Structures are given as structure tokens and as C-alpha cells.
């Protein structure tokens, strides 16, 4: 039997980026905020030399990531198959512990395009209603870019994003992204130093008439103090970002920039080792009353009453908690009815390798967003009339790392072992890089999440079942953009160009692609087709708010952290207003 | 020169190093040699001469991990198979000593005996069903049990085909056998041997070669030296400009966790 604790004002589930942004806003106003986090505080070994630089521990064995033996996901490729558990989580890396995924991310920080928020309206308007395939369930968000712009600006300032503007209030800026949505200000920090790979990519892209620009980075190009007075060191280009906690305090994360602001305040508590398994729901009253969790150190159950609950855990956990708590109607792909679990999307990535006899790439001098990018073939930046697909990708040369177990590209035809394989590693490790496509993932009627009927977590609760494969639209998109990347590779002067590898199904759970899972608790203006309102308020419980990439109705060609940050800041403002006068916003 | 490190004493590496009490002698020397030098380009040979030998601690002259005198979990037959396998896949040649000399067999043994091999993190609840390859590993075995099952099947197949165990057959036969194993053409015993080789053995082999030597493989950082990976401490704020497009002096003189401990 669960012990019932004293009621708290705002309980946030999940101690990651969203929780940090909300606490930062509410705690100084005197609001009582409790963040419940399933993982532990960081121990130190993940961020100290020399143990931080251990590829086997953090990179291969994924020491900072959700443990599969406690909770994993099941996978099937369409609704007619039986799902099997991902017994190891290899293709994406859900965060675990204070800071969540935003403590072991790469730092690639974008604003979603203006068309992303109105995707269905935009595509129907530009290409006609009949042009959007019937299985493609893309939706509008119910907000516009203008609603998020100030929050993007603040998020970039708080996180000290390094970059070069391409469009300040409609004025195009030389050297920046010519396709970016307008921004009110320049980036707070100048771009990172270009890499040798970036210089090669830039020259090849310019030869083909494109406008390359440095990737926006949360790896600080120099020491920085944000508007809250929180500080970042300058990036050391150590090549240990994704899967690692930054050793130099140079990668923006909630642990560095958000939680230290509020920890120690009497009206703030960060409660770790607290695994929430239920949001307590008064269906008749259309309200939530709190959460129930297990103290993972003692096994004891606690019910934590709350006047307001914010679900700010990972995409997959947000969706699963709603399903476990019977809040809202689960999505059914047969009827198209229900919205919880709907529009699960991912990221459609691909690449081509290039090898240079005479150029030192030195991939070990890298950082998570150390990229040169073109945006000509992303989203709807090009005419799709005759192409047979929608969406696109940014194409980039990004030296995230040269960690030797995994970061060794080899030319086609190289044997997998033996002296020739050794010699190829010796020859090409320092002299190769990937040109990659980071592509859209558009929702499809058959791609969704629900509770698995067979498999359970360590606490006996059903696992989340993911039904997903790359839709035909995204396969065609990947073919197209990978061909464009191949053209850049051929123009780069490379001694050898690898075989282009466009994304193909079935979705392969053995291969890391990105931790850019989206959807499941999507936002919108129609309660029949969305889970939360444009203000991220549950249609089924007025005092429940849900945030994170789980509210994206489909995924853009950009990385999701920028909009997750902007949505979190906007929700924080909305909560200020809501707590003053609780109502449907 | 844009010497950012000097401006950020509170947030640079030094605070961490000082706070942790790590490598009080060797580390600051490395930091100084990397960040304290003038940034104007000097001939590469000078830099290499100036930097390479300085920070090497005395114990690095001896092997970083004691040479293994035995195995924790592998049986004699399994050890013989494993040593023959890693010596074939990582042969002694002009680039390096053999896989066994590199410690790859020791690495595999230690991994199987340790947390990974005993199924740490692995979701091992049933029901157990056969999936597509894209579902990933679906057996009820721990990696250590799986390794044993696979060796047993592969060894039986080898006996049938060549009349001898894997470590006794000729190099050409070993090559053909491994190609067939990886390509799904060897079927023997309970487990799918292609899945076993590609999903368990090959990754362990690569990790044993390239992981930090603290785990028993990559002895003396041989594989890092071979490819030019400089290892630790990896503070390149100045170097991204100074050595952009040029050989980095540390590529020939990598440092490992033990060197900085």
C-alpha cells in the first residue's frame, strides 16, 4: 500500500530539460515545485578525467542510459506483426538520471522551420489536398513559429548557442543559413572553429552553388555567462559529447545551467530514485490528483498529491504514463480514432563516407555540433511537385568524435579483419569523414505506440510497444537527399567516395540512428486528433500539462532539442498564468 | 592568439583536476604543453619533438596491464579457439603484434566474466520468440552462455569440415571458415552462428582491439598508435586551429586512462 505524502503545488515528472526550464521560471516566483526523477544524481566519474574519456563504459555500454533490464520497449514493423522486446537499447538512448538526455546529447540546436508547425495546411495549400498521401497523418501544431520565436531566442541565450544567423528579422545574413526562419537576434556566441572536414565540405558545397553555414551548437565556442548568470566553459573539442557528460562544463545542459539556479530553495525539491508509474486520475472530475511512484532504493510506494502535474519525461515515458494511467483515448490504427500514442515519428538519417589520401581530418578533435551544413534540401525548401515525396534533410559534415571503437570509416571492399583490414584502419582513420543527411520523419497511420500485451518491466508494468517502419514517403525522401550528399562527396576531391547508404526498412533496432523519437502525446486544436491543446494542457485533465518532443505531430529535418527548449519555456510562462488562475488556457 | 582557457579558470579543466586530485604531476604538464605554448605555427617536427616525450610517466615503459597468465571464464578449448580467432583476425604483421599479444583474448575473457558477459542491463524476460534480424538479440542466454554455445557449434562444424579444431587448421582454411561463418554458411549446434559471430564475437573483437587498455586489450595502446588516435586527455581547443589538416603530434604518442591515473 502506498504511503500518501503531503500535497505539493507543481509536480514535474522527469528531471531533464523541461523540468529545469519550468523550475527556473516558477521557483523564483515562490511557487512550490517538486521534480521527481527515476535516476540518481550524477556520481562524478562520468564527468571527471580520466574516467570520462572511457568509450567502452559510456559509449559502448551506454552507462548513462536507461537500463533495459528495468524498462525497454517492444518493436514491430506494422500492426499485423507480433512485437519483440529490444533486449538492448541500441538505436536510441533514453536518458536516465538528473539532466536526462540533455546531459548526454551532442548539442545540435535548431529552430524548426515555419512550415513545420502548419505542415498539413502548408502542403495542402502549396501542392493541393490530393497531393498528401492518405496514410500520411501529418497535422498542424495549433501554434505558429511567431508564437515560439521569443522562446527560441531565450533558450539560445540560456544555453549559449554558438552559430551564425542567416536571417535577422527578414534581413538575410551572409555566412548563415539562408533558409532559417527569421530570428530576432544574432546567436549569443560566434560559431565553433571550422574543422578540416567542414572546410572541405564548404568548398564542395559552394562549387555546387549551395550556401553552407556552421551548425548551431550548444558546445560553447568560448566561455560564456548566460542571462541568469550561469556559466559555461569553452569547448575543448574532446570528442566525448553524445553518450557522455561534458568534462569541461562547456556543453549546455540542465545540470549546469538550470538546476543549480533553484537547488537549495525551500520551495524547490529534486527527488531522485523516484520512478513514477501512475498519474492519479479523477476521470469524472477531469483532473489529476498527483502521481504514484516507487522509491527505487527501498522499493516503497508513495502517492504524491499535487495541484498541478507536468509530464516532462522522455517522449516514450510521457506516452506510456498516459496509457498506464488510462488518461485519454488510445489511438487505434484500424479506425484512426483516439490520440494517445498517435503519430510516432523518428529521424530518417543516412550518409556517404569520403576518404582523402592527402588530407588530415583528425576526427578525434571533434565536438557534438562541429558541423558545416547545407539546408537547400531540407523540409519544404525545394519544390516537391514532381518528386513523389514530401520532406527533406539537412546535409552536413559534422565531426562529433573520433572514438576508435566506433568512428572508423573504411572504403568499400575493405575486408572485415586481417592485415588488409588493419592497414586500411591505419591508413584511413585520420583521413576520412561522413557526409550525412538528417531527414524528416512524417507521421503515418500505422506508426504509433500502445501498451504491449505480453512483455513487462522490472516492476511488472506493461512495456510500451512501438509499431514503426519508415514510410514509403521517407524512403523516397532519403533516396533523393542521399543522392544530393553523394554529389557533394564527388565534388569534394575525395580519393575514394563510399557507397551512398540511403535509409531502408525495416527499421533496424540494432543500429544507432538518433534519440529523436517524437509523438504520442501530440498537440493540436482538435481534441479528437490531439492529446494536448496548443498550450500543452491535457484535453482530459485541466491540471495536467505535457511537454517535450512527445507533443510534435511529426518530426522536422532538424534536431528536436531547440523546439523542446522553446516549448518548455513557453509552457513555463503559461504555468505562471495558470497557477494564478487555474482554467483552461 | 585567442587564449580562452586563460580567461576561464573556474570552468576549465583545471578545476576538475584539482578537485578530483587526479594525476597531480602528469596532467598539468600535458595541459601546459598543449595550451601554454605559443600558437604561432612552428615546423611540425619541432612540435613533435618538443611534445611527444615530455609527459610520458615512467610506468608507461612497462606494459600498461600485466600480461595475463590465465583466463577467468574461458575453458581451455574456448581459450584455444579464441586465441586462434583473434590471431587470425588481428595477425602479427609489420603494423603490430598479434591479437593475443595485444590482449584481445584477455579482453574477451574479462568482458564475458564481468558485468557485460553476465547479462548486466540485458532484458531477459520471456516469452522468447524468433524475430527478424532487425529486432536484435532475442535469446534467453547471457552473453557468456551465448559465447560458449557458439564456440561449441563452430568447433563442431570445424571438426566435421576439416577433421581438426579451429586452432589447428591452416590459415587459408581459417579464413574460408570465418567468411562462411560470418556469411551464414556454417550451420551447427543450437545457435545461429552468423548472428553469433556478427552480433557478439565481432563487436567484442573490435572492442578488444580499440578500447582503453585498462580493460585488458589494446596493450601498450598498440591499436591507437596504429591508427593515430591520441587518446587522453583530449583537450584540443588550440589544436583545432593549430593542427587543422596536419598530423597531430600526439597521434604517435597516445595516453590512456592508466597514464593519467
Contacts between the chains, C-beta under 8 A, distances in Angstrom:
chain1	res1	chain2	res2	distance
A	44	B	20	7.6
A	47	B	16	7.5
A	48	B	16	5.8
A	48	B	20	4.8
A	48	B	22	6.8
A	49	B	13	7.0
A	49	B	16	6.4
A	49	B	17	6.4
A	49	B	20	7.3
A	49	B	22	5.8
A	49	B	23	7.7
A	49	B	27	7.1
A	49	B	232	7.0
A	49	B	233	5.8
A	49	B	260	6.3
A	50	B	22	6.9
A	50	B	23	7.5
A	50	B	232	5.4
A	50	B	233	7.2
A	50	B	256	8.0
A	50	B	257	4.4
A	50	B	260	4.1
A	50	B	261	6.0
A	51	B	257	6.9
A	53	B	212	7.8
A	53	B	231	7.6
A	53	B	232	5.0
A	53	B	233	7.3
A	53	B	234	6.0
A	53	B	257	7.1
A	54	B	212	5.9
A	54	B	214	7.8
A	54	B	257	6.5
A	55	B	210	7.9
A	55	B	211	6.4
A	55	B	212	7.0
A	56	B	207	6.2
A	56	B	211	4.3
A	56	B	212	6.5
A	56	B	215	6.0
A	60	B	207	6.2
A	60	B	211	7.7
A	61	B	116	6.5
A	61	B	121	7.6
A	62	B	121	7.9
A	67	B	121	5.1
A	68	B	121	5.4
A	68	B	122	6.5
A	68	B	123	4.4
A	69	B	119	7.8
A	69	B	120	7.6
A	69	B	121	5.4
A	69	B	122	6.1
A	69	B	123	5.5
A	69	B	124	6.8
A	72	B	123	4.7
A	75	B	135	6.2
A	77	B	132	7.7
A	77	B	134	7.7
A	82	B	129	6.8
A	84	B	129	6.0
A	84	B	131	4.2
A	84	B	135	4.5
A	84	B	138	5.9
A	85	B	123	5.3
A	85	B	125	7.4
A	85	B	138	8.0
A	86	B	123	7.4
A	86	B	135	7.4
A	86	B	136	6.1
A	87	B	122	5.8
A	87	B	123	4.4
A	87	B	124	7.3
A	87	B	136	6.3
A	87	B	137	5.1
A	87	B	138	6.6
A	88	B	121	7.2
A	88	B	122	6.4
A	88	B	123	7.5
A	88	B	136	6.2
A	88	B	137	6.3
A	90	B	136	6.6
A	193	B	240	5.0
A	193	B	241	5.6
A	193	B	244	7.8
A	195	B	240	6.9
A	195	B	244	7.0
A	196	B	244	5.2
A	196	B	245	4.5
A	199	B	244	7.8
A	199	B	245	7.7
A	222	B	2	7.7
A	222	B	4	4.8
A	223	B	4	5.9
A	223	B	7	5.8
A	223	B	8	3.9
A	223	B	11	6.3
A	231	B	10	7.1
A	231	B	11	5.6
A	232	B	11	6.8
A	233	B	8	5.2
A	233	B	11	3.4
A	233	B	12	5.5
A	234	B	4	4.2
A	234	B	5	6.9
A	234	B	8	6.2
A	234	B	12	7.8
A	234	B	237	6.0
A	235	B	237	7.0
A	236	B	13	7.0
A	236	B	234	7.1
A	236	B	235	4.4
A	236	B	236	6.2
A	236	B	237	5.1
A	237	B	236	4.1
A	237	B	237	6.2
A	237	B	239	7.5
A	237	B	240	4.9
A	238	B	233	7.8
A	238	B	234	3.9
A	238	B	235	6.4
A	238	B	236	6.7
A	239	B	234	6.3
A	240	B	234	7.1
A	247	B	13	7.0
A	247	B	16	6.4
A	248	B	11	7.4
A	248	B	12	6.8
A	248	B	13	5.9
A	248	B	16	7.9
A	248	B	235	7.7
A	249	B	11	4.8
A	250	B	11	7.7
A	359	B	245	6.3
A	360	B	243	7.8
A	360	B	245	5.3
A	360	B	246	5.6
A	360	B	247	5.9
A	360	B	248	7.8
A	362	B	243	6.5
A	362	B	244	7.6
A	362	B	245	7.9
A	362	B	248	5.6
A	362	B	251	7.9
A	364	B	229	5.8
A	364	B	230	6.0
A	364	B	234	6.7
A	364	B	236	7.7
A	364	B	248	7.8
A	365	B	236	4.2
A	365	B	239	5.9
A	365	B	240	5.0
A	365	B	243	7.3
A	365	B	248	7.4
A	402	B	229	6.5
A	404	B	210	4.2
A	404	B	223	7.1
A	404	B	224	6.4
A	404	B	227	6.3
A	404	B	229	4.5
A	405	B	206	6.2
A	405	B	207	5.5
A	405	B	210	4.6
A	405	B	211	6.0
A	408	B	210	7.8
A	408	B	227	7.0
A	416	B	182	7.0
A	416	B	202	7.2
A	417	B	88	7.4
A	417	B	89	3.7
A	417	B	90	7.1
A	417	B	178	7.4
A	417	B	205	7.5
A	418	B	88	7.4
A	418	B	89	6.6
A	418	B	91	6.3
A	418	B	175	7.5
A	419	B	91	5.4
A	419	B	93	4.6
A	419	B	95	7.4
A	422	B	90	6.9
A	422	B	91	7.7
A	422	B	93	6.9
A	422	B	95	5.3
A	422	B	96	7.0
A	422	B	226	6.8
A	423	B	95	6.5
A	425	B	226	6.9
A	425	B	227	5.2
A	426	B	95	5.9
A	426	B	226	5.1
A	426	B	227	5.6
A	426	B	228	7.7
A	429	B	227	3.8
A	429	B	228	5.9
A	429	B	229	6.8
A	430	B	227	7.2
A	430	B	228	4.7
A	430	B	247	7.7
A	430	B	251	6.9
A	454	B	127	6.2
A	455	B	125	6.5
A	456	B	125	6.6
A	506	B	132	6.3
A	506	B	134	4.8
A	507	B	134	6.5
A	508	B	133	7.9
A	508	B	134	4.3
A	509	B	134	6.0
A	509	B	135	6.0
A	509	B	136	4.9
A	510	B	133	7.6
A	510	B	134	6.7
A	510	B	136	4.7
A	510	B	199	7.7
